[in-house]
Amino acid sequence: MIVSIHQPHFLPWMAYFNKVLRSDTFVWLHSVQYRKNYFQNRTQIKNVNEQPLWLTVPVHAKLGVKIDEVTVADPKWRNRICRTIEQCYCKAPYFAECWPVLEDCLRTTADTLDEINYRTFCVLLRLLNADAVTVKRIGDLAVDSDDPTTRLVNVCNAVGATAYIAGRGGRNYLRHEEFEKAGIKVLWQDFLFHKATYSQIGKTFLSGLSVIDCIFNAGPIRAKDLLIKAWAP
């Protein structure tokens, strides 16, 4: 069984979903420390001027607070983000088909960062027809450790993993020998950007955007195909 584990991101980019779709089980790691000015509460899209634009959920987050304890700072975030997405993508080929379910989710979710991220993540999985992937929250597994590697190994053991997908950043801290001792193979993700290109509105292609850019422009079927093929373990 291939397992991946990741902190929640807001409307994540394509490499995030490549890891998810290449997994049998994906574990939602929401019990770790919130990281300010990172992707946990923001993402990038392409604006009408063909430039990258940040979409940010404003939050209250004291130093050391965990992701699942972060609350929203401004209740008007829904209107601002929905309006911005509509302005940027209303002319995209698959916007009318895919936007209503995501908009409803954004407008009705609770004002906690974890619920915003989790509910929108689940909607994106449904749009991508990713029912084969089992999603578990780490809070439901009753495993934890202050050491990042030990925590990941414990989670993998809890869900019966035989292989674990690790991102490039994991090379800086991950002790892969501990996975090997537990009988778990480490698969290093190598997301290939040149295999994840598609036709975007406008003349300039921007990479590194939220997966919604691909879904709205290429459609869910094509987006899923791109996401899977961009890296294969």
N, CA and C of each residue as an Amber inpcrd file, in Angstrom:
protein
   699
   0.8430000  -1.2010000   0.0000000   0.0000000   0.0000000   0.0000000
   0.8790000   1.2510000   0.0000000   0.6310000   2.1410000  -0.9420000
   1.3800000   3.3950000  -1.0300000   0.6520000   4.4700000  -0.2350000
   1.3910000   5.1440000   0.6310000   0.8150000   6.1670000   1.5060000
   1.5670000   7.4840000   1.3270000   0.8410000   8.5720000   1.3610000
   1.4560000   9.8940000   1.4250000   0.8300000  10.6590000   2.5810000
   1.6030000  11.5710000   3.1300000   1.1840000  12.3440000   4.3000000
   1.5670000  13.7950000   4.0390000   0.6460000  14.7030000   4.2770000
   0.9730000  16.1110000   3.9900000   0.1590000  17.0420000   4.8670000
   0.7860000  18.1770000   5.1880000   0.0540000  19.2330000   5.8790000
  -1.0200000  19.7970000   4.9530000  -2.1370000  20.2680000   5.5070000
  -3.1820000  20.8740000   4.6830000  -2.6990000  22.1420000   3.9960000
  -3.0520000  22.2930000   2.7280000  -2.8120000  23.5210000   1.9840000
  -4.1460000  24.0380000   1.4590000  -4.2180000  25.3270000   1.2130000
  -5.4350000  25.9280000   0.6790000  -5.4230000  25.8310000  -0.8390000
  -6.4020000  25.1280000  -1.4050000  -6.5100000  24.9220000  -2.8490000
  -5.1290000  24.6120000  -3.4320000  -4.5470000  23.4660000  -3.0790000
  -3.1340000  23.1750000  -3.3630000  -2.7650000  23.1750000  -4.8460000
  -1.4620000  23.2190000  -5.0730000  -0.9340000  23.1970000  -6.4410000
  -0.8910000  21.7710000  -6.9620000  -0.4600000  21.6150000  -8.2180000
  -0.5760000  20.3310000  -8.9050000   0.2940000  19.2390000  -8.2930000
   1.5070000  19.5700000  -7.8570000   2.3900000  18.5450000  -7.3030000
   1.7900000  17.9210000  -6.0460000   1.0510000  18.7000000  -5.2820000
   0.3650000  18.1910000  -4.0820000  -0.6110000  17.0860000  -4.4890000
  -1.3980000  17.3470000  -5.5270000  -2.3910000  16.3600000  -5.9510000
  -1.7610000  15.1930000  -6.6990000  -0.6040000  15.4070000  -7.2990000
   0.1140000  14.2840000  -7.8890000   0.4460000  13.2690000  -6.8080000
   0.9000000  13.7580000  -5.6620000   1.2300000  12.8790000  -4.5430000
  -0.0300000  12.1570000  -4.0450000  -1.1180000  12.8840000  -3.9400000
  -2.3740000  12.2950000  -3.4600000  -2.8670000  11.2030000  -4.4090000
  -2.9210000  11.5170000  -5.6960000  -3.4740000  10.5800000  -6.6660000
  -2.5800000   9.3650000  -6.8970000  -1.3220000   9.4690000  -6.5340000
  -0.4040000   8.3400000  -6.6500000  -0.3970000   7.4740000  -5.3840000
  -1.2820000   7.7860000  -4.4600000  -1.3460000   7.0770000  -3.1890000
  -2.6100000   6.2190000  -3.0990000  -2.5110000   5.1610000  -2.3110000
  -3.7110000   4.4080000  -1.9560000  -4.3970000   5.0750000  -0.7670000
  -3.5870000   5.5960000   0.1540000  -4.1020000   6.3050000   1.3230000
  -3.3460000   7.6130000   1.4950000  -4.0920000   8.6870000   1.7270000
  -3.4930000   9.9930000   1.9820000  -3.8760000  10.4200000   3.3950000
  -2.8810000  10.8310000   4.1750000  -3.1230000  11.2210000   5.5630000
  -3.0050000  12.7390000   5.7000000  -4.0550000  13.3050000   6.2580000
  -4.2030000  14.7480000   6.4520000  -3.4990000  15.1280000   7.7600000
  -2.3360000  15.7780000   7.6600000  -1.4930000  16.0610000   8.8170000
  -1.8000000  17.4580000   9.3710000  -2.8980000  17.5650000  10.1000000
  -3.3460000  18.8760000  10.5630000  -3.0010000  19.1710000  12.0200000
  -2.2210000  18.3090000  12.6500000  -1.9130000  18.4850000  14.0680000
  -0.5010000  19.0190000  14.3010000   0.1170000  19.5690000  13.2610000
   1.4580000  20.1330000  13.3950000   1.3790000  21.6590000  13.3980000
   2.4960000  22.2980000  13.6610000   2.5170000  23.7500000  13.8240000
   2.1880000  24.4940000  12.5310000   1.3470000  25.5070000  12.6710000
   1.0050000  26.3770000  11.5430000   2.2320000  27.1710000  11.1140000
   2.4080000  27.3070000   9.8250000   3.5550000  28.0300000   9.2620000
   3.0700000  29.3250000   8.6150000   3.4790000  30.4330000   9.1540000
   3.0370000  31.7420000   8.6680000   3.5900000  32.0330000   7.2740000
   2.7600000  32.6910000   6.4600000   3.1430000  33.0990000   5.1060000
   3.5710000  31.9200000   4.2350000   2.8870000  30.7970000   4.4170000
   3.1620000  29.6200000   3.5910000   1.8850000  29.2580000   2.8550000
   1.7770000  28.0280000   2.3950000   0.6380000  27.6360000   1.5700000
  -0.5260000  27.0650000   2.3620000  -0.4190000  27.0460000   3.6660000
  -1.5140000  26.5050000   4.4760000  -2.7580000  27.3880000   4.4110000
  -2.5780000  28.6750000   4.1790000  -3.7390000  29.5570000   4.0730000
  -3.7290000  30.3980000   2.7950000  -2.9300000  29.9840000   1.8140000
  -2.9190000  30.7550000   0.5730000  -2.4830000  29.8990000  -0.6120000
  -2.8010000  30.3800000  -1.7970000  -2.4270000  29.7040000  -3.0370000
  -2.2870000  30.7540000  -4.1280000  -1.7770000  30.3480000  -5.2800000
  -1.6400000  31.2820000  -6.4000000  -2.5200000  30.8630000  -7.5680000
  -3.1100000  31.8680000  -8.2130000  -3.8590000  31.6580000  -9.4420000
  -3.3320000  32.6400000 -10.4900000  -3.8710000  32.5800000 -11.6810000
  -3.4700000  33.4790000 -12.7620000  -4.5200000  34.5610000 -12.9300000
  -4.1030000  35.8260000 -12.8570000  -5.0800000  36.9080000 -12.9510000
  -5.3400000  37.2940000 -14.4050000  -6.2100000  38.2600000 -14.6030000
  -6.6070000  38.6440000 -15.9610000  -5.4780000  39.2920000 -16.7300000
  -4.4400000  39.7340000 -16.0350000  -3.2590000  40.3200000 -16.6880000
  -2.1600000  39.2860000 -16.9010000  -2.5090000  38.0200000 -16.7010000
  -1.5920000  36.8980000 -16.9070000  -0.4080000  36.9300000 -15.9530000
  -0.6670000  37.3800000 -14.7270000   0.3400000  37.4000000 -13.6790000
  -0.1250000  36.5290000 -12.5180000   0.8200000  35.9630000 -11.7530000
   0.4140000  35.1850000 -10.5760000  -0.2120000  36.0750000  -9.5190000
  -1.2810000  35.5860000  -8.9050000  -2.0210000  36.3540000  -7.8980000
  -2.2450000  35.4690000  -6.6750000  -1.9470000  36.0110000  -5.5100000
  -2.1600000  35.2550000  -4.2670000  -3.6220000  35.3270000  -3.8400000
  -4.1800000  34.1710000  -3.4970000  -5.4730000  34.0910000  -2.8230000
  -5.1670000  33.7040000  -1.3800000  -5.5640000  34.5430000  -0.4420000
  -5.1890000  34.3220000   0.9480000  -6.4040000  34.3120000   1.8610000
  -6.4790000  33.2950000   2.7160000  -7.4870000  33.2610000   3.7710000
  -6.8770000  33.9590000   4.9920000  -7.4340000  35.0990000   5.4260000
  -6.8600000  35.8150000   6.5770000  -7.1090000  35.0370000   7.8680000
  -6.0750000  34.8880000   8.6800000  -6.2170000  34.0430000   9.8720000
  -5.6550000  34.6910000  11.1270000  -6.1470000  34.1940000  12.2760000
  -5.5570000  34.4630000  13.5830000  -4.6460000  33.2760000  13.8920000
  -3.3670000  33.5320000  14.1120000  -2.4500000  32.4270000  14.3910000
  -1.3060000  32.9120000  15.2700000  -1.3640000  32.5560000  16.5450000
  -0.2830000  32.8960000  17.4650000   0.9020000  31.9630000  17.2270000
   2.0530000  32.3830000  17.6710000   3.2660000  31.5950000  17.5160000
   3.0960000  30.2210000  18.1750000   3.3790000  29.1770000  17.4320000
   3.3140000  27.8280000  17.9660000   1.9630000  27.1530000  17.8600000
   0.9520000  27.8480000  17.3520000  -0.3840000  27.2570000  17.2460000
  -0.3900000  26.1640000  16.1790000  -1.2050000  25.1320000  16.3990000
  -1.3200000  24.0480000  15.4390000  -2.3120000  24.4270000  14.3360000
  -2.1600000  23.7800000  13.2040000  -2.9970000  24.1000000  12.0460000
  -4.4790000  23.9640000  12.3600000  -4.8500000  22.9060000  13.0760000
  -6.2720000  22.6830000  13.3470000  -6.8330000  23.5900000  14.4370000
  -6.0040000  24.5250000  14.9350000  -6.4570000  25.5060000  15.9220000
  -6.5640000  26.9110000  15.3350000  -6.1960000  27.0640000  14.0740000
  -6.1810000  28.3780000  13.4300000  -7.5930000  28.7840000  13.0100000
  -7.9720000  30.0060000  13.3420000  -9.2980000  30.5250000  12.9770000
  -9.1680000  31.6670000  11.9730000 -10.2660000  31.9860000  11.3290000
 -10.2940000  33.0290000  10.3040000 -10.3990000  34.4080000  10.9440000
  -9.6680000  35.3790000  10.3950000  -9.6200000  36.7200000  10.9690000
 -10.6690000  37.6630000  10.3930000 -11.1170000  37.4030000   9.1740000
 -12.0490000  38.3170000   8.5110000 -13.1820000  37.5150000   7.8700000
 -14.4140000  37.6620000   8.3530000 -15.5340000  36.8840000   7.8150000
 -15.8760000  37.2190000   6.3630000 -15.3100000  38.2940000   5.8320000
 -15.5870000  38.6800000   4.4500000 -14.6970000  37.9500000   3.4430000
 -13.8610000  37.0300000   3.9210000 -12.9320000  36.3430000   3.0300000
 -13.6560000  35.5870000   1.9170000 -14.8380000  35.0520000   2.2270000
 -15.5570000  34.2590000   1.2350000 -15.8950000  35.0730000  -0.0130000
 -16.5020000  36.2340000   0.2100000 -16.8900000  37.0710000  -0.9250000
 -15.6840000  37.5010000  -1.7390000 -14.6200000  37.8720000  -1.0400000
 -13.4300000  38.3620000  -1.7500000 -12.7970000  37.2680000  -2.6030000
 -12.6350000  36.0840000  -2.0330000 -11.9900000  35.0020000  -2.7630000
 -12.8840000  34.4820000  -3.8940000 -14.1640000  34.3260000  -3.6220000
 -15.0780000  33.8580000  -4.6770000 -15.1560000  34.8500000  -5.8220000
 -15.2270000  36.1180000  -5.4910000 -15.2890000  37.1450000  -6.5320000
 -14.0120000  37.1600000  -7.3750000 -12.8740000  37.0040000  -6.7270000
 -11.5970000  37.0080000  -7.4490000 -11.4900000  35.8110000  -8.3780000
 -11.8810000  34.6340000  -7.9030000 -11.8400000  33.4330000  -8.7440000
 -12.7540000  33.6030000  -9.9520000 -13.9360000  34.1290000  -9.7280000
 -14.8770000  34.3400000 -10.8320000 -14.3200000  35.3120000 -11.8670000
 -13.7100000  36.3890000 -11.4110000 -13.1420000  37.3770000 -12.3270000
 -12.0140000  36.7850000 -13.1640000 -11.2120000  35.9400000 -12.5450000
 -10.0410000  35.3910000 -13.2330000 -10.3720000  34.2240000 -14.1610000
 -11.4380000  33.4770000 -13.8480000 -11.6760000  32.2340000 -14.5860000
 -13.0410000  32.1210000 -15.2610000 -13.8200000  33.1660000 -15.2460000
 -15.1760000  33.0680000 -15.8020000 -15.1790000  32.6640000 -17.2800000
 -14.0920000  32.9280000 -17.9950000 -14.0180000  32.5840000 -19.4120000
 -13.3110000  31.2510000 -19.6600000 -12.8810000  30.5960000 -18.6100000
 -12.2070000  29.3060000 -18.7670000 -13.2040000  28.2490000 -19.2530000
 -12.7730000  27.3120000 -20.1070000 -13.6970000  26.3560000 -20.7380000
 -14.5290000  25.5280000 -19.7720000 -13.9770000  25.1600000 -18.6190000
 -14.6850000  24.2690000 -17.7000000 -15.1060000  24.9610000 -16.4020000
 -15.0590000  26.2860000 -16.4040000 -15.4030000  27.0200000 -15.1920000
 -16.8730000  26.8180000 -14.8150000 -17.7610000  26.9960000 -15.7620000
 -19.1990000  26.8840000 -15.4760000 -19.5670000  25.4960000 -14.9700000
 -18.8560000  24.4850000 -15.4300000 -19.1360000  23.1060000 -15.0210000
 -18.6230000  22.8110000 -13.6120000 -17.4560000  23.3490000 -13.2810000
 -16.7750000  22.9360000 -12.0470000 -16.8790000  23.9260000 -10.8910000
 -17.1640000  25.1830000 -11.1760000 -17.1590000  26.1970000 -10.1310000
 -18.2970000  26.0770000  -9.1230000 -19.5370000  25.7780000  -9.5050000
 -20.6390000  25.8130000  -8.5360000 -20.4100000  24.9850000  -7.2830000
 -19.9120000  23.7630000  -7.4060000 -19.7240000  22.9210000  -6.2280000
 -18.6020000  23.4560000  -5.3420000 -17.5660000  24.0200000  -5.9440000
 -16.4750000  24.5890000  -5.1560000 -16.9110000  25.9000000  -4.5000000
 -17.6600000  26.7050000  -5.2140000 -18.1560000  27.9560000  -4.6350000
 -19.0590000  27.6740000  -3.4460000 -19.9490000  26.7070000  -3.5880000
 -20.8420000  26.3630000  -2.4820000 -20.0460000  25.9370000  -1.2550000
 -18.9980000  25.1850000  -1.4840000 -18.1530000  24.7470000  -0.3760000
 -17.4790000  25.9360000   0.3010000 -16.9140000  26.8320000  -0.4830000
 -16.2320000  28.0010000   0.0760000 -17.1970000  28.8860000   0.8710000
 -18.4110000  28.9950000   0.3890000 -19.3660000  29.9040000   1.0260000
 -20.0400000  29.2980000   2.2610000 -19.9790000  27.9940000   2.4380000
 -20.7040000  27.3610000   3.5410000 -19.8050000  26.7170000   4.5980000
 -18.5090000  26.6560000   4.3490000 -17.6170000  26.0090000   5.3060000
 -17.4680000  26.8390000   6.5810000 -17.0800000  26.1770000   7.6540000
 -16.8700000  26.8620000   8.9360000 -15.6520000  27.7860000   8.8610000
 -15.5960000  28.7440000   9.7860000 -14.5010000  29.7120000   9.7920000
 -13.2900000  29.2110000  10.5740000 -12.8480000  28.0150000  10.2630000
 -11.5720000  27.5070000  10.7820000 -10.7430000  27.0750000   9.5860000
  -9.4560000  27.3240000   9.6310000  -8.6090000  27.0340000   8.4730000
  -8.6300000  25.5590000   8.1130000  -8.6190000  24.6960000   9.1040000
  -8.5850000  23.2660000   8.8290000  -9.8310000  22.8090000   8.0800000
 -10.9920000  23.2840000   8.4930000 -12.2280000  22.8850000   7.8140000
 -12.3110000  23.4690000   6.4060000 -11.8630000  24.7000000   6.2410000
 -11.8320000  25.2990000   4.9030000 -10.9700000  24.4520000   3.9760000
  -9.7800000  24.1330000   4.4410000  -8.8590000  23.3610000   3.6100000
  -9.3650000  21.9370000   3.3650000  -9.8950000  21.3180000   4.3990000
 -10.3280000  19.9250000   4.2520000 -11.5440000  19.8050000   3.3320000
 -12.5100000  20.6650000   3.5240000 -13.7250000  20.5760000   2.7050000
 -13.4460000  20.8970000   1.2370000 -12.6320000  21.9230000   0.9860000
 -12.3090000  22.2460000  -0.4080000 -11.4510000  21.1490000  -1.0310000
 -10.5570000  20.5680000  -0.2350000  -9.7440000  19.4500000  -0.7080000
 -10.6360000  18.2840000  -1.1350000 -11.6200000  17.9540000  -0.3380000
 -12.5330000  16.8540000  -0.6660000 -13.3480000  17.1470000  -1.9240000
 -13.7500000  18.3950000  -2.1010000 -14.4810000  18.7700000  -3.3140000
 -13.5870000  18.5900000  -4.5350000 -12.3350000  19.0070000  -4.4310000
 -11.4120000  18.8590000  -5.5540000 -11.1820000  17.3890000  -5.8800000
 -11.1030000  16.5470000  -4.8730000 -10.9540000  15.1130000  -5.1220000
 -12.1750000  14.5570000  -5.8630000 -13.3680000  15.0300000  -5.4830000
 -14.5730000  14.5620000  -6.1760000 -14.5770000  15.0340000  -7.6270000
 -14.1680000  16.2720000  -7.8590000 -14.1000000  16.7800000  -9.2290000
 -13.1280000  15.9520000 -10.0690000 -12.0450000  15.5070000  -9.4310000
 -11.0300000  14.7120000 -10.1300000 -11.3680000  13.2240000 -10.1670000
 -12.5310000  12.8760000  -9.6360000 -12.9660000  11.4780000  -9.6170000
 -11.9080000  10.5870000  -8.9730000 -11.4720000  11.0040000  -7.7960000
 -10.3930000  10.3010000  -7.0880000 -10.9370000   9.4570000  -5.9410000
 -12.0400000   8.7890000  -6.1600000 -12.6740000   7.9850000  -5.1050000
 -11.8020000   6.8210000  -4.6420000 -10.8480000   6.4170000  -5.4640000
 -10.0090000   5.2750000  -5.1110000  -9.0330000   5.6000000  -3.9840000
  -8.8090000   6.8800000  -3.7280000  -7.8750000   7.2880000  -2.6790000
  -8.6170000   7.3800000  -1.3440000  -8.1040000   6.6920000  -0.3370000
  -8.6580000   6.7790000   1.0120000  -7.9910000   7.9290000   1.7490000
  -8.7850000   8.8200000   2.3320000  -8.2530000   9.9700000   3.0600000
  -8.5190000   9.7840000   4.5440000  -7.4700000   9.9180000   5.3400000
  -7.5910000   9.8060000   6.7940000  -6.9810000  11.0350000   7.4460000
  -7.6210000  11.5050000   8.5180000  -7.0450000  12.5920000   9.3090000
  -6.1660000  11.9910000  10.3940000  -5.0140000  12.6100000  10.6090000
  -4.0820000  12.0550000  11.5850000  -4.6920000  12.0300000  12.9860000
  -5.6150000  12.9490000  13.2650000  -6.2650000  12.9690000  14.5710000
  -7.0770000  11.7250000  14.8560000  -7.4580000  11.0110000  13.8000000
  -8.2410000   9.7890000  13.9730000  -7.3610000   8.5460000  14.1380000
  -6.0410000   8.7200000  14.0280000  -5.1410000   7.5740000  14.0760000
  -4.4870000   7.3820000  15.4290000  -4.6060000   8.3610000  16.3110000
  -4.0580000   8.2650000  17.6750000  -2.5640000   7.9640000  17.6730000
  -1.8360000   8.5820000  16.7400000  -0.3770000   8.4610000  16.7220000
   0.2280000   9.8550000  16.6380000   1.3720000  10.0230000  17.2860000
   2.0400000  11.3150000  17.2320000   3.4500000  11.1560000  17.7830000
   4.2880000  12.1290000  17.5010000   5.6460000  12.1840000  18.0190000
   6.1810000  13.5740000  17.7410000   7.0750000  14.0520000  18.5800000
   7.6930000  15.3500000  18.3450000   8.7420000  15.2860000  17.2400000
   9.1960000  14.0820000  16.9460000  10.1990000  13.9050000  15.9010000
   9.5070000  13.6700000  14.5600000   9.7830000  14.4880000  13.5300000
   9.0780000  14.3670000  12.2490000   9.1790000  12.9890000  11.6090000
  10.3850000  12.4080000  11.5810000  10.5440000  11.1030000  10.9460000
   9.7890000  10.0220000  11.7020000   9.9300000  10.0150000  13.0210000
   9.2330000   9.0140000  13.8320000   7.7260000   9.1300000  13.6660000
   7.2310000  10.3670000  13.6290000   5.7930000  10.5720000  13.4460000
   5.3260000   9.9850000  12.1190000   6.0680000  10.2220000  11.0490000
   5.6840000   9.7050000   9.7370000   5.7170000   8.1820000   9.7010000
   6.7420000   7.5910000  10.2920000   6.8300000   6.1370000  10.3380000
   5.6570000   5.5560000  11.1260000   5.3420000   6.1870000  12.2540000
   4.2180000   5.7160000  13.0740000   2.8970000   5.7850000  12.3140000
   2.7110000   6.8630000  11.5780000   1.4860000   7.0020000  10.7910000
   1.4280000   5.9250000   9.7110000   2.5410000   5.7300000   9.0290000
   2.5840000   4.6990000   7.9900000   2.2540000   3.3210000   8.5650000
   2.8150000   3.0110000   9.7290000   2.5260000   1.7280000  10.3670000
   1.0490000   1.6110000  10.7430000   0.4580000   2.7350000  11.1780000
  -0.9390000   2.7190000  11.6170000  -1.9030000   2.4140000  10.4850000
  -1.5260000   2.7820000   9.2570000  -2.4270000   2.5520000   8.1190000
  -1.9690000   1.3890000   7.2380000  -0.9100000   0.6910000   7.6630000
  -0.4660000  -0.4850000   6.9290000   0.3130000  -0.1990000   5.6650000
   1.1160000   0.8750000   5.6600000   1.8690000   1.2650000   4.4670000
   3.0090000   0.2980000   4.1720000   3.2150000   0.0350000   2.9030000
   4.4070000  -0.6830000   2.4560000   5.3600000   0.2650000   1.7250000
   4.8410000   1.4360000   1.3230000   5.6580000   2.4460000   0.6620000
   5.1450000   3.8250000   1.0510000   6.0680000   4.7710000   1.1270000
   5.7290000   6.1410000   1.5210000   6.2690000   7.1100000   0.4840000
   5.4140000   8.0000000  -0.0190000   5.8410000   9.0280000  -0.9690000
   6.3580000  10.2320000  -0.2080000   7.6150000  10.5750000  -0.4480000
   8.2350000  11.7210000   0.2080000   8.5280000  12.8080000  -0.8210000
   8.2550000  14.0500000  -0.4540000   8.5590000  15.1710000  -1.3340000
  10.0380000  15.5130000  -1.3090000  10.4500000  16.3820000  -2.2130000
  11.8650000  16.7540000  -2.3040000  12.3820000  17.3430000  -1.0060000
  11.5480000  18.1180000  -0.3340000  11.9720000  18.7490000   0.9060000
  12.3240000  17.7520000   1.9840000  11.7770000  16.5420000   1.8820000
  12.0400000  15.5270000   2.8850000  13.4940000  15.0900000   2.9210000
  14.2140000  15.2930000   1.8300000  15.6240000  14.9040000   1.7850000
  16.4530000  15.6790000   2.8010000  15.9380000  16.8320000   3.2370000
  16.6880000  17.6720000   4.1660000  16.5810000  17.2090000   5.6150000
  15.5820000  16.3760000   5.9120000  15.4090000  15.9720000   7.3130000
  15.0340000  14.5020000   7.5160000  14.5250000  13.8690000   6.4800000
  13.9820000  12.5250000   6.6340000  15.0930000  11.4840000   6.8140000
  14.9630000  10.6700000   7.8300000  15.9040000   9.5680000   8.0520000
  15.2940000   8.3090000   7.4150000  15.5980000   8.1180000   6.1380000
  14.9260000   7.0620000   5.3830000  15.2530000   5.6680000   5.9070000
  16.3700000   5.5390000   6.6270000  16.7100000   4.2230000   7.1620000
  15.6870000   3.7360000   8.1950000  14.9940000   4.6840000   8.8660000
  13.9670000   4.2830000   9.8300000  12.7500000   3.6910000   9.1230000
  12.4560000   4.1920000   7.9330000  11.3830000   3.6090000   7.1360000
  11.7730000   2.1980000   6.7000000  13.0130000   2.0530000   6.2730000
  13.4830000   0.7520000   5.8140000  13.4400000  -0.2730000   6.9400000
  13.8000000   0.1320000   8.1500000  13.7440000  -0.7680000   9.3000000
  12.3180000  -1.2310000   9.5760000  11.3590000  -0.3550000   9.2610000
   9.9490000  -0.6900000   9.4740000   9.3490000  -1.4290000   8.2810000
  10.1660000  -1.7170000   7.2760000   9.6740000  -2.4210000   6.0960000
   8.8930000  -1.5440000   5.1460000   9.1860000  -0.2460000   5.1730000
   8.4690000   0.7190000   4.3320000   9.4410000   1.3380000   3.3290000
   9.1450000   1.2190000   2.0610000   9.9840000   1.7800000   1.0060000
   9.6960000   3.2660000   0.8400000  10.7370000   4.0820000   0.7400000
  10.5680000   5.5110000   0.5160000  10.6300000   5.7920000  -0.9810000
   9.5830000   6.4220000  -1.5000000   9.5150000   6.8170000  -2.9080000
   9.6730000   8.3330000  -2.9810000  10.7500000   8.8000000  -3.5880000
  11.0120000  10.2370000  -3.6500000  10.2800000  10.8410000  -4.8400000
   9.3370000  11.7190000  -4.5630000   8.5600000  12.3550000  -5.6250000
   9.4470000  13.2690000  -6.4690000   9.3170000  13.1340000  -7.7660000
  10.0340000  14.0060000  -8.6990000   9.0150000  14.5330000  -9.7020000
   8.2960000  15.5670000  -9.2890000   7.2300000  16.1150000 -10.1280000
   7.8440000  16.7920000 -11.3510000   7.4260000  16.3700000 -12.5390000
   7.9910000  16.8690000 -13.7940000   7.0780000  17.9390000 -14.3750000
   7.4810000  19.1820000 -14.2230000   6.6340000  20.2950000 -14.6390000
   6.3290000  20.2650000 -16.1380000   7.2740000  19.8010000 -16.9450000
   7.0490000  19.8170000 -18.3960000   5.9810000  18.8090000 -18.8160000
   5.6420000  17.8690000 -17.9150000   4.5760000  16.9250000 -18.2180000
   3.2250000  17.3870000 -17.6780000   3.2040000  18.5530000 -17.0810000
   1.9700000  19.0440000 -16.4650000   1.5470000  20.3810000 -17.0750000
   1.8040000  20.5380000 -18.3640000   1.3850000  21.7640000 -19.0480000
   0.0560000  21.5380000 -19.7620000  -0.6790000  22.5960000 -19.9540000
  -1.9930000  22.5400000 -20.5710000  -2.3090000  23.9240000 -21.1140000
  -3.3740000  24.0500000 -21.8290000  -3.7550000  25.3320000 -22.4060000
  -4.4370000  26.2040000 -21.3600000  -3.8290000  27.3470000 -21.0660000
  -4.4090000  28.3130000 -20.1430000  -5.0070000  29.4850000 -20.9190000
  -5.9440000  30.1750000 -20.2980000  -6.4520000  31.4130000 -20.8840000
  -5.2950000  32.3950000 -21.0100000  -5.1940000  33.0690000 -22.1430000
  -4.1190000  34.0250000 -22.3690000  -2.9780000  33.4170000 -23.1610000
  -1.9030000  34.1740000 -23.2880000  -0.7780000  33.7660000 -24.1280000
   0.3770000  33.1620000 -23.3370000   0.4190000  33.4170000 -22.0440000
   1.5480000  32.9960000 -21.2220000   1.1490000  31.8530000 -20.2960000
   1.9450000  30.7720000 -20.2910000   1.6810000  29.6730000 -19.3720000
   2.4230000  29.9140000 -18.0620000   1.6930000  29.8370000 -16.9600000
   2.2840000  29.9600000 -15.6360000   2.2050000  28.6260000 -14.9300000
   3.3030000  28.1620000 -14.3660000   3.3070000  26.9170000 -13.6060000
   3.2680000  27.2290000 -12.1130000   3.0450000  26.2160000 -11.3150000
   3.0340000  26.3850000  -9.8660000   1.7490000  26.9550000  -9.3070000
   0.6950000  26.9810000 -10.1220000  -0.5780000  27.5440000  -9.6750000
  -1.4290000  26.4860000  -8.9640000  -2.4740000  26.9600000  -8.3200000
  -3.4450000  26.0550000  -7.7110000  -3.9870000  25.0920000  -8.7600000
  -4.3270000  23.8920000  -8.3240000  -4.8810000  22.8990000  -9.2350000
  -6.1830000  23.3740000  -9.8680000  -6.8550000  24.3600000  -9.2630000
  -8.1010000  24.8370000  -9.8690000  -7.8470000  25.4650000 -11.2360000
  -6.6460000  26.0030000 -11.4580000  -6.3250000  26.5700000 -12.7660000
  -6.3680000  25.4860000 -13.8260000  -5.7950000  24.3390000 -13.5220000
  -5.8090000  23.2170000 -14.4670000  -7.2170000  22.6690000 -14.6560000
  -7.9580000  22.5340000 -13.5730000  -9.3190000  21.9990000 -13.6680000
 -10.2140000  22.9160000 -14.4910000 -10.1610000  24.2020000 -14.2520000
 -11.0110000  25.1440000 -14.9800000 -10.6090000  25.2530000 -16.4590000
  -9.3160000  25.1440000 -16.7550000  -8.8430000  25.3020000 -18.1310000
  -8.8530000  24.0120000 -18.9400000  -8.4480000  22.9130000 -18.3100000
  -8.3090000  21.6460000 -19.0330000  -9.4580000  20.6840000 -18.7880000
 -10.2010000  20.9020000 -17.7160000 -11.2950000  20.0010000 -17.3610000
 -10.8230000  18.9150000 -16.4170000 -11.7300000  18.3530000 -15.6160000
 -11.3560000  17.3570000 -14.6070000 -10.6950000  16.0980000 -15.1660000
 -11.1710000  15.6050000 -16.2990000 -10.6120000  14.3670000 -16.8580000
  -9.1740000  14.5730000 -17.2980000  -8.9340000  15.6300000 -18.0600000
  -7.5840000  15.9420000 -18.5220000  -6.6820000  16.3000000 -17.3430000
  -7.2180000  17.0360000 -16.3820000  -6.4280000  17.4250000 -15.2110000
  -5.9590000  16.1880000 -14.4500000  -6.8520000  15.2410000 -14.2310000
  -6.4720000  14.0200000 -13.5120000  -5.3800000  13.2670000 -14.2550000
  -5.5010000  13.1780000 -15.5700000  -4.5000000  12.4820000 -16.3780000
  -3.1330000  13.1580000 -16.2470000  -3.1090000  14.4800000 -16.3130000
  -1.8660000  15.2240000 -16.1670000  -1.2550000  15.0300000 -14.7990000
  -2.0960000  15.0940000 -13.7750000  -1.6260000  14.9660000 -12.4050000
  -0.9860000  13.6060000 -12.1440000  -1.5640000  12.5710000 -12.7030000
  -1.0400000  11.2210000 -12.4910000   0.2540000  10.9950000 -13.2610000
   0.3090000  11.4820000 -14.4940000   1.4510000  11.1920000 -15.3550000
   2.6680000  12.0900000 -15.1050000   2.4750000  13.1830000 -14.3770000
   3.5920000  14.0970000 -14.1680000   4.7140000  13.4760000 -13.3380000
   4.3750000  12.4690000 -12.5580000   5.3980000  11.6800000 -11.8450000
   4.7840000  10.3400000 -11.4710000   5.5010000   9.2710000 -11.7840000
   5.0230000   7.9340000 -11.4660000   6.0930000   7.1940000 -10.6780000
   5.7840000   6.7210000  -9.4670000   6.7700000   5.9980000  -8.6680000
   7.1030000   4.6280000  -9.2760000
